[in-house]
Structures are given as C-alpha cells and as structure tokens.
Amino acid sequence: ETISVKDKMVYDMYEPSEMSILMNDMYEYNLKLKQDIVDGKIPTEFPSKFLDIHSAQLSEFKSRNDKFQAYSQLFVEHQQDIFNSDSNIDLTERYNRTIDLCITCHTTECTGPIPKIKKLLIK
C-alpha cells in the first residue's frame, strides 16, 4: 500500500502520565539534594509539589491500590523528615531512608527505574 504525500502520517507517541512527570521531577530534585547534602548544605524547604503524589494521574494501566497509597504517604513523611532540623537522625541517613523507600515501592510495581533510583543513594 502506498501513501501519497498529502496523506498525513500519524504516530502513536508515548505521552507520560502526570505521575511519570512528577516522579521524574522528584528524581531530578533528589539528585540535586544529594549533591547539596554531600557538599554540606542543609536543605530547608520541602517541595510542596511532591504532595501531588496523592492525586497525579497514573498511566492508563496503573491503579492506586492500598500498597501504593501506603508507600506514597510514607514517602511524603520521609521526604519531609529530611527538612526536620530537630531530628536526631543523621541527615544522610534520613535522605537514604527516603530513597530506599522509593526503591522498595518500585519493587512492587514499575520496576524499570530501580537502577536509576539507586544512583540517588549517598554511599
């Protein structure tokens, strides 16, 4: 079958979900946060857009199950704890706990990003 020049080609392009975009933003933010912590800078403000984890639209084939809800709530609490200047827990440990939680959640679903997420850990 030949397609004339005046026929339009239609491509099925991947459109990332709101959640996918948010997760990429979280990754970029935590990559910078990792460097700040390594450089001895104390983080001061929790990024409120991370709260969108509770409402961001998921990919068509995903659903917000109880496990996802529990992990996303824990993630917010852990990420907020990084900014808790009154904590008795070492900043690097609080940061790594947050990243470990990301990895643990991703072992239950959407495992593809795990190697990338592991790069966020402070060794």
Summary of the structure (lengths in Angstrom):
residues: 123
radius of gyration: 18.4
end to end distance: 57.0
largest distance: 69.8
contacts: 273
relative contact order: 0.15
helix: 54%
strand: 0%
